[in-house]
Amino acid sequence: MKRLLILLSLLLSFNLQSQQIIPLNEKSYVDSLQNITKKSLPDSSKATALFLLSNYYRNIDSLLSKKFLENGKILAKNDPLISAKYYYYEGQYYLDRNRTKAAVSYEKAIKALSKFRNEESDFFQALAWYSYGVSQKNKEGYLPLVKIILEKSLPLVKKYENSRNLGFLYTQLAVILTYNAQFKKAENYNNKALEILEKKFPNSAELFFTYLNSANNFCYQANGDEAQKYLNKAEKLIEPYPESSSNAFYYYSKTLFYITRQRNSEALPIIDKGIFYAKKFNQNLLAQMFYVNKYDILKKLKRYHEAKSTLEDVLAEKTLAIDLNNRKTFYKQLSLLNEELGDTKEALKWEQKYSKLNDSLNIENVKLEINKLESKFNTAEKERKIATLNAEKNQKDLEVNKKNSYLWGMGLVLLLALSLLAFFYILFRKNNKINTQKINDIKQKEELSLTKAILDGEERERERIARDLHDGLGGMLAGVKINFSTWSANHLQPEKDEEFYKILGQLDSSVSELRHVARNLMPESLLNFGLETALDDLCEFYTRKDLEIDFQAIGIEKKVPLNIQLNIYRIVQELLANAVKHAQATSILLQCSQSGENFLITIEDNGKGFEKEVEKTTKSMGLHNLRNRVNYLKGKMEINSDHQGTTINIELNIHGE
């Protein structure tokens, strides 16, 4: 379930609401706002109420939301602060419809609100910055959004200590950190929010969502006991308001809790309640996430027909499937489901859709990488030409200076002439040394570019071969296996046709071996889940009954460039392969740690070791490739080996390319 949801790139969208949180007692809240619009009150009060009503109805009734927004704009025209707030609410209206328009509105709000210096304008300016970051998330990812919250939104609100708004922003930052697997940091910001909200605003909607976010954070860490504590606190706050739209979020957190406790059957009625509220308040994305959880649970319970129907509904509804990576995941799941149901025709149909979409996405990625490489090459070529021209110009200037100096020296006394000649000789040596250094620098850059191009070429070729094996030949062999299995089940008997089933077993082993080869060529876990997960999978792959591998990962960051991650993965792969193949070890310790720009790899085994002379004189292609990759990352490698085992320490500079 965890990896399926990670692949759904829109998972966090329904939590990043980018809005002032609606009070839990929604009916009373809406009624009071509507009463304000009908009473004889100042236009500024009515405009504010209309903006809040527009924000409330933006997902429930878009036409009504637009009407409230425009009426509020008319009433706010004589109040500069309220007029500035209009642009923020205009951005809210467009956020789920047209993010480009929303971003423009938020930028106008930031500019207009920055002219005022009070708590209300600072908070709305902070909200506008945060909402602008949400509108840009699909283009730039979560890192710029985190930066906006830390550098723009929080500084505007922090000066008003213990405010409800500060608690709200801490909670939103915690949400982003949770869904990027920064659980401890998320817990820290949730606790900061709770410290404010529990003391000052004990019945607020902000506190309710902080409880839910804390529960979700512990669910993703598989800590059900801590999650239940916060879930119970949230339940007490929402229980008096059965008509609140916030119930949908409560039931989603409760669903995660039941999944964490592996109480799948009990989770199904909770999901149905959540779907009821999500549909009632037009929370389409949240409703689809409930259906995805429902599908996963039905699959675990082996209720395959119901699971298939649920996933087909999610695909048809298109809220999640509009993202190509999500759609690819759904195609793969439907192929596996139909294979379980014995419907080989449908299984092959969905597998073909998955392969076609996967190839399309890979082709686009390859084109993008080629464009990047071409751009880098062209830039390097231009720099080389400029450096060459500058060197030639300097050389010509130097020759002209020498000739002029010679002509002037002829008219001076011998002593002055000798002094001038000595001076220009020193100048010539200095300039010549500078030019030589520039040429050496250019050569070094070209050699580094060549090494990078070779390694990148190797990885692209590995990826192409792996994709062809897995999606092409692998898919065909899998189809043959499915057809043979289906045919034999209807026409043969295991006790009479042992030879056929023996051949079928060999075919199954061939498919598994093919997938192992494809995985070694280009590990999918590295591309999908990052370096730490890929290394863990690699250790698991080499582990066997007579060999134990202890993998320890310390501080490995996900923001390391992919080509660096691939080189580190290949280094570790070669180290493990050597230890398994040559050392005859029964225990291997692998430790990978990162500290800033330094990446450290230590591998120890209790094998037979080898002599120092073997290390110096060996012509092993594996050791040669290993040293090439270490040198490419400007690293160093130390090997210690004796009859008790071998220890290899490698220190890499991950920004050394």
LOBA-420904 format. One record per residue (C-alpha): x, y, z. Coordinates in steps of 0.2 Angstrom, whole numbers, padded with zeros to 4 digits, always signed. Layout:
XYZ;...
This chain:
+0000+0000+0000;+0014+0012+0005;+0023+0011-0012;+0007+0012-0022;+0002+0028-0013;+0020+0035-0016;+0018+0033-0034;+0002+0043-0034;+0010+0060-0036;-0006+0070-0031;-0007+0062-0014;-0004+0078-0004;-0015+0089-0014;-0030+0088-0003;-0020+0092+0012;-0012+0108+0005;-0028+0117+0005;-0021+0135+0004;-0035+0143+0013;-0041+0150+0030;-0048+0135+0038;-0067+0134+0040;-0073+0132+0058;-0080+0115+0063;-0097+0122+0066;-0100+0126+0048;-0119+0129+0048;-0117+0143+0062;-0102+0150+0053;-0111+0152+0036;-0127+0158+0044;-0118+0172+0053;-0109+0177+0037;-0125+0178+0027;-0134+0188+0041;-0120+0201+0040;-0123+0203+0022;-0141+0207+0025;-0139+0219+0040;-0136+0238+0039;-0117+0237+0042;-0102+0246+0034;-0098+0240+0016;-0081+0234+0023;-0089+0222+0035;-0101+0215+0021;-0086+0214+0009;-0076+0203+0021;-0091+0192+0024;-0094+0190+0005;-0076+0185+0003;-0077+0172+0016;-0093+0165+0009;-0085+0164-0008;-0070+0155-0001;-0082+0143+0008;-0093+0139-0008;-0078+0138-0020;-0079+0119-0021;-0097+0117-0017;-0105+0129-0029;-0093+0138-0041;-0107+0150-0048;-0112+0155-0031;-0094+0157-0025;-0090+0169-0040;-0106+0179-0037;-0101+0182-0019;-0083+0187-0024;-0089+0200-0037;-0101+0207-0025;-0088+0209-0012;-0076+0217-0024;-0089+0231-0027;-0092+0234-0009;-0073+0234-0005;-0068+0248-0018;-0067+0262-0005;-0056+0252+0007;-0038+0249+0001;-0035+0234+0013;-0051+0225+0009;-0048+0228-0009;-0030+0221-0007;-0038+0205+0001;-0049+0203-0014;-0035+0197-0025;-0031+0184-0012;-0049+0177-0013;-0048+0178-0032;-0033+0167-0031;-0043+0155-0020;-0057+0154-0032;-0045+0150-0047;-0033+0138-0037;-0042+0122-0042;-0048+0128-0059;-0033+0138-0067;-0017+0138-0057;-0009+0151-0069;-0023+0164-0065;-0022+0159-0047;-0003+0163-0046;-0006+0180-0055;-0019+0185-0042;-0008+0179-0027;+0006+0190-0034;-0006+0205-0035;-0012+0202-0017;+0006+0201-0011;+0011+0218-0019;-0005+0226-0013;-0004+0219+0005;+0014+0224+0007;+0009+0242+0008;+0001+0240+0025;+0009+0236+0042;-0003+0227+0054;-0007+0209+0059;-0021+0206+0047;-0012+0212+0032;+0004+0202+0037;-0006+0186+0039;-0015+0188+0022;+0002+0192+0014;+0009+0176+0022;-0006+0166+0016;-0004+0173-0001;+0014+0168-0002;+0010+0151+0004;-0004+0149-0008;+0007+0155-0022;+0019+0141-0018;+0005+0129-0019;+0000+0135-0036;+0018+0132-0042;+0020+0115-0034;+0017+0105-0049;+0030+0115-0059;+0043+0116-0046;+0040+0103-0033;+0039+0104-0014;+0056+0111-0010;+0052+0129-0017;+0036+0128-0007;+0045+0124+0009;+0057+0138+0006;+0043+0150+0003;+0035+0145+0020;+0051+0147+0029;+0058+0163+0021;+0042+0172+0017;+0026+0166+0026;+0033+0162+0044;+0043+0178+0046;+0028+0188+0043;+0018+0179+0056;+0031+0175+0069;+0031+0192+0076;+0014+0189+0083;+0018+0176+0095;+0005+0162+0100;-0007+0168+0086;-0019+0155+0078;-0011+0160+0061;+0006+0155+0067;-0001+0138+0073;-0009+0136+0056;+0007+0139+0046;+0017+0127+0057;+0004+0113+0053;+0005+0116+0035;+0024+0115+0035;+0022+0099+0045;+0010+0091+0032;+0023+0094+0018;+0037+0087+0028;+0027+0071+0032;+0023+0067+0014;+0041+0069+0010;+0046+0056+0023;+0054+0070+0035;+0044+0062+0050;+0054+0069+0064;+0055+0087+0057;+0036+0086+0054;+0033+0080+0072;+0043+0095+0078;+0032+0108+0069;+0016+0099+0074;+0022+0100+0092;+0025+0119+0089;+0008+0121+0083;+0000+0111+0097;+0009+0121+0110;+0000+0137+0103;-0017+0130+0099;-0020+0119+0114;-0017+0133+0126;-0025+0147+0116;-0037+0140+0104;-0043+0123+0112;-0059+0121+0101;-0052+0128+0084;-0052+0119+0067;-0034+0123+0066;-0031+0112+0082;-0042+0098+0074;-0032+0097+0058;-0015+0098+0068;-0022+0082+0078;-0026+0074+0061;-0009+0078+0054;+0000+0071+0069;-0010+0055+0068;-0006+0054+0050;+0013+0057+0053;+0013+0042+0065;+0003+0031+0054;+0016+0033+0040;+0029+0028+0053;+0018+0012+0058;+0016+0019+0076;-0002+0015+0078;-0002+0018+0097;+0004+0037+0095;-0008+0039+0080;-0023+0033+0090;-0020+0046+0104;-0021+0061+0092;-0035+0053+0082;-0045+0051+0098;-0042+0070+0102;-0048+0075+0085;-0064+0064+0086;-0069+0073+0102;-0068+0090+0093;-0078+0084+0077;-0091+0073+0086;-0103+0088+0090;-0103+0093+0071;-0109+0078+0060;-0113+0090+0046;-0096+0097+0045;-0086+0094+0029;-0071+0091+0040;-0078+0074+0044;-0071+0068+0027;-0053+0072+0033;-0056+0064+0050;-0062+0047+0042;-0047+0048+0030;-0035+0048+0045;-0045+0035+0053;-0043+0024+0037;-0024+0026+0038;-0025+0021+0056;-0034+0005+0052;-0022+0001+0038;-0008+0004+0050;-0015-0009+0062;-0019-0021+0047;-0037-0021+0052;-0042-0021+0034;-0060-0027+0036;-0064-0014+0049;-0057+0000+0037;-0070-0003+0024;-0085+0004+0033;-0074+0019+0038;-0070+0022+0020;-0088+0022+0015;-0092+0035+0028;-0077+0046+0021;-0084+0044+0003;-0101+0050+0009;-0094+0066+0016;-0081+0069+0002;-0095+0067-0011;-0107+0078-0001;-0095+0093-0001;-0088+0090-0019;-0071+0085-0012;-0067+0075-0027;-0048+0071-0025;-0051+0066-0007;-0065+0054-0013;-0054+0046-0026;-0040+0043-0012;-0053+0034-0002;-0057+0023-0017;-0038+0020-0019;-0037+0014-0001;-0053+0003-0004;-0045-0005-0019;-0029-0009-0010;-0039-0017+0005;-0051-0027-0007;-0035-0034-0016;-0027-0039+0001;-0043-0048+0006;-0043-0057-0011;-0059-0049-0016;-0052-0047-0034;-0068-0043-0043;-0073-0029-0031;-0055-0022-0032;-0055-0022-0051;-0072-0013-0051;-0066+0000-0039;-0050+0003-0048;-0059+0005-0065;-0070+0018-0057;-0055+0028-0051;-0048+0027-0069;-0064+0032-0077;-0067+0047-0065;-0050+0054-0070;-0046+0065-0055;-0031+0055-0051;-0028+0047-0068;-0025+0064-0077;-0007+0062-0070;+0002+0050-0082;+0012+0042-0069;-0004+0038-0059;-0012+0031-0074;+0003+0020-0078;+0002+0013-0060;-0017+0009-0062;-0014+0000-0079;-0001-0011-0070;-0012-0015-0056;-0027-0019-0067;-0015-0031-0077;-0010-0040-0061;-0028-0041-0055;-0034-0049-0071;-0020-0061-0071;-0025-0066-0053;-0043-0068-0060;-0037-0079-0074;-0042-0067-0088;-0027-0068-0098;-0034-0057-0112;-0038-0043-0101;-0022-0045-0092;-0012-0043-0108;-0023-0028-0114;-0019-0018-0098;+0000-0024-0098;+0001-0017-0116;-0007-0001-0111;+0006+0000-0097;+0021-0004-0108;+0015+0009-0121;+0013+0023-0108;+0029+0018-0099;+0039+0019-0116;+0031+0036-0120;+0036+0043-0103;+0054+0035-0105;+0056+0042-0122;+0051+0060-0116;+0064+0058-0101;+0078+0052-0114;+0074+0067-0125;+0075+0079-0110;+0092+0072-0105;+0099+0073-0123;+0094+0091-0124;+0102+0094-0107;+0118+0085-0113;+0118+0095-0129;+0116+0111-0120;+0131+0107-0109;+0142+0102-0123;+0138+0117-0133;+0142+0128-0118;+0158+0119-0115;+0163+0121-0133;+0159+0139-0133;+0170+0142-0117;+0184+0132-0125;+0184+0143-0141;+0183+0159-0131;+0198+0153-0120;+0208+0148-0136;+0205+0165-0144;+0210+0174-0128;+0226+0164-0127;+0230+0168-0146;+0226+0187-0143;+0237+0187-0127;+0251+0179-0137;+0249+0192-0151;+0249+0206-0139;+0265+0199-0131;+0274+0198-0148;+0269+0217-0152;+0275+0222-0135;+0292+0213-0138;+0294+0222-0154;+0290+0239-0147;+0302+0236-0132;+0316+0231-0144;+0314+0247-0154;+0314+0258-0139;+0329+0248-0131;+0340+0252-0147;+0340+0270-0142;+0345+0268-0124;+0361+0265-0116;+0367+0247-0115;+0363+0245-0096;+0345+0251-0099;+0343+0240-0114;+0349+0225-0104;+0337+0229-0090;+0322+0231-0101;+0326+0214-0110;+0327+0206-0093;+0310+0213-0088;+0302+0208-0104;+0309+0190-0102;+0301+0189-0085;+0285+0195-0092;+0285+0183-0106;+0288+0168-0094;+0274+0174-0083;+0262+0176-0097;+0267+0159-0105;+0264+0151-0088;+0247+0158-0087;+0242+0152-0105;+0249+0135-0101;+0239+0134-0085;+0223+0139-0095;+0226+0126-0108;+0229+0113-0095;+0212+0118-0087;+0203+0116-0103;+0211+0099-0106;+0206+0094-0088;+0188+0100-0091;+0187+0090-0108;+0194+0074-0100;+0181+0076-0086;+0167+0079-0099;+0173+0064-0108;+0172+0053-0093;+0155+0059-0088;+0149+0056-0106;+0155+0038-0106;+0147+0034-0089;+0131+0043-0094;+0131+0033-0110;+0134+0017-0101;+0119+0021-0089;+0108+0026-0104;+0112+0010-0113;+0109+0000-0097;+0092+0008-0095;+0087+0005-0113;+0093-0014-0113;+0084-0016-0096;+0068-0008-0103;+0068-0019-0118;+0071-0035-0108;+0058-0031-0095;+0044-0023-0105;+0048-0031-0122;+0055-0049-0120;+0049-0050-0102;+0031-0045-0107;+0031-0058-0121;+0037-0072-0110;+0025-0068-0096;+0011-0068-0109;+0017-0085-0115;+0018-0092-0097;+0000-0086-0093;-0007-0094-0109;+0002-0110-0105;-0004-0110-0087;-0022-0107-0093;-0021-0120-0106;-0013-0134-0095;-0026-0131-0081;-0040-0135-0094;-0031-0149-0104;-0018-0158-0094;-0016-0167-0077;-0001-0164-0066;+0002-0183-0062;+0002-0188-0080;+0010-0173-0089;+0025-0171-0078;+0037-0166-0092;+0026-0152-0098;+0025-0145-0080;+0044-0147-0079;+0046-0136-0095;+0033-0124-0088;+0044-0122-0072;+0059-0119-0082;+0050-0105-0092;+0045-0097-0075;+0063-0098-0069;+0068-0090-0086;+0056-0075-0083;+0063-0073-0066;+0081-0073-0071;+0077-0061-0085;+0069-0049-0073;+0085-0051-0061;+0096-0046-0076;+0085-0031-0080;+0085-0026-0062;+0104-0026-0062;+0105-0016-0077;+0094-0002-0071;+0086-0003-0054;+0068+0003-0054;+0068+0006-0035;+0082+0019-0038;+0072+0029-0050;+0056+0028-0040;+0061+0028-0022;+0079+0035-0021;+0096+0029-0016;+0093+0022+0001;+0078+0011-0004;+0088+0005-0019;+0103+0000-0009;+0092-0009+0004;+0084-0019-0011;+0102-0023-0018;+0107-0030-0001;+0091-0040+0000;+0095-0047-0017;+0112-0053-0012;+0106-0060+0004;+0104-0079+0005;+0103-0093+0018;+0122-0094+0021;+0126-0076+0019;+0119-0062+0030;+0121-0043+0025;+0118-0029+0037;+0115-0013+0029;+0116+0004+0038;+0110+0020+0030;+0114+0036+0039;+0108+0053+0034;+0106+0049+0015;+0097+0064+0007;+0085+0062-0008;+0091+0078-0016;+0107+0070-0023;+0107+0071-0042;+0101+0055-0051;+0118+0053-0060;+0127+0054-0044;+0115+0041-0036;+0118+0029-0050;+0137+0030-0048;+0136+0027-0030;+0124+0012-0033;+0136+0005-0046;+0150+0007-0033;+0141-0003-0020;+0135-0016-0032;+0153-0019-0037;+0158-0020-0019;+0144-0033-0014;+0147-0043-0030;+0166-0045-0026;+0163-0049-0008;+0150-0062-0013;+0160-0069-0028;+0178-0070-0021;+0178-0068-0002;+0167-0083+0003;+0160-0073+0017;+0146-0078+0029;+0143-0060+0035;+0144-0043+0027;+0142-0026+0035;+0138-0011+0023;+0137+0006+0030;+0133+0021+0019;+0132+0039+0026;+0131+0057+0020;+0138+0073+0028;+0135+0088+0017;+0145+0085+0001;+0154+0070+0007;+0147+0052+0005;+0156+0038+0014;+0155+0019+0010;+0162+0006+0022;+0160-0013+0018;+0167-0026+0029;+0167-0045+0027;+0173-0060+0037;+0180-0069+0021;+0197-0076+0016;+0204-0059+0011;+0218-0056-0002;+0236-0051-0003;+0242-0033-0006;+0251-0038-0022;+0235-0045-0029;+0227-0028-0027;+0242-0019-0035;+0244-0031-0050;+0226-0037-0053;+0218-0032-0070;+0201-0036-0064;+0188-0026-0075;+0177-0024-0059;+0191-0016-0049;+0196-0005-0064;+0178+0001-0066;+0177+0004-0047;+0192+0015-0047;+0186+0025-0062;+0169+0029-0053;+0178+0034-0037;+0190+0045-0047;+0176+0052-0057;+0168+0058-0040;+0185+0065-0034;+0185+0052-0021;+0198+0040-0012;+0198+0022-0008;+0207+0012+0005;+0208-0007+0006;+0213-0017+0021;+0213-0036+0019;+0220-0051+0029;+0215-0069+0032;+0201-0063+0044;+0192-0053+0031;+0192-0037+0020;+0188-0019+0024;+0186-0006+0011;+0183+0013+0015;+0178+0025+0001;+0175+0043+0003;+0166+0052-0011;+0163+0071-0016;+0145+0070-0022;+0147+0088-0030;+0164+0083-0037;+0158+0081-0055;
